[in-house]
Amino acid sequence: MGEVDHKVIYRFMDLHQEEHRIATMARVLGVSRSGYYAWKTRPVSSRARTDELLKKEISNVHALHEGAYGAPRIHGELQRQGWKVSRKRVPRLMRELGIHGLARGPRRRRGLTGAE
């Protein structure tokens, strides 16, 4: 079995605490009760807060350009607006939002040779 995402388990426990005791769920799911309560009281990280702001701005830029802009262009637009954001962060946030740019079709070559 691979790495366990504790956040997913804790969210599940939070959603089902009316039906089952936290201690029982923690034992069955293989996490500690203290870990669950620490997760529940932990404040939202600054990165998560910034990600939420960036997601709103990415959605705005994507909608402004009618869904045509992909990650590289949105990244450039965000930099022009003054955001300090890495090249890989924008595609990650776009995946989380479920948005992507329009794929270009094959380019047609128009030359003069062979035109008889």
URJO-V940224 format. One record per residue. SS is DSSP state (a for helix, b for strand, c for the rest). NEAR is the number of other ideal C-beta (glycine too) atoms within 10 Angstrom. D_FIRST is the distance of its C-alpha to the first C-alpha in Angstrom with 2 decimals. Layout:
SS,NEAR,D_FIRST  SS,NEAR,D_FIRST
//
This chain:
c,4,0.00  c,4,3.82  c,5,6.99  c,11,8.31  c,9,11.78  a,15,13.99  a,9,16.99  a,10,15.81  a,18,15.17  a,21,18.52  a,12,20.30  a,12,19.21  a,22,20.52  a,13,23.63  a,9,24.35  c,11,24.08  c,13,25.79  c,5,28.92  c,7,27.33  c,12,25.18  c,11,25.57  a,15,23.48  a,10,22.95  a,11,21.66  a,20,19.23  a,20,17.98  a,12,17.47  a,10,15.78  a,15,13.44  c,10,12.68  c,17,14.85  c,11,18.33  a,15,21.54  a,9,23.06  a,13,20.38  a,21,21.13  a,13,24.85  a,11,24.68  a,16,22.96  a,12,25.64  a,7,28.53  c,9,27.43  c,7,29.76  c,9,28.72  c,9,28.38  a,8,31.14  a,9,28.82  a,9,27.68  a,11,31.40  a,14,32.41  a,17,29.74  a,11,31.30  a,10,34.75  a,19,33.72  a,15,32.19  a,11,35.58  a,16,37.46  a,27,35.30  a,15,35.92  a,13,39.62  a,18,39.95  a,22,38.10  a,11,40.39  a,11,43.46  c,15,43.01  c,8,42.30  c,12,38.72  c,11,39.91  c,22,38.50  c,19,35.09  a,21,33.15  a,12,35.60  a,15,38.65  a,25,37.18  a,22,36.16  a,14,39.77  a,19,41.22  a,18,39.25  a,13,40.49  a,8,44.03  c,11,43.72  c,6,42.87  c,16,39.12  c,7,37.37  c,17,34.11  c,8,32.01  a,11,31.77  a,10,27.99  a,18,28.06  a,24,30.26  a,16,28.06  a,13,25.01  a,20,27.22  a,21,28.70  a,11,25.33  a,11,24.68  a,14,28.18  c,6,27.75  c,18,30.87  c,14,31.88  c,16,35.19  c,11,37.25  c,6,36.75  c,8,39.97  c,6,41.44  c,5,42.72  c,6,45.70  c,5,48.92  c,5,51.16  c,6,54.77  c,6,57.10  c,5,60.66  c,5,60.21  c,5,60.31  c,6,61.89  c,3,64.73
//
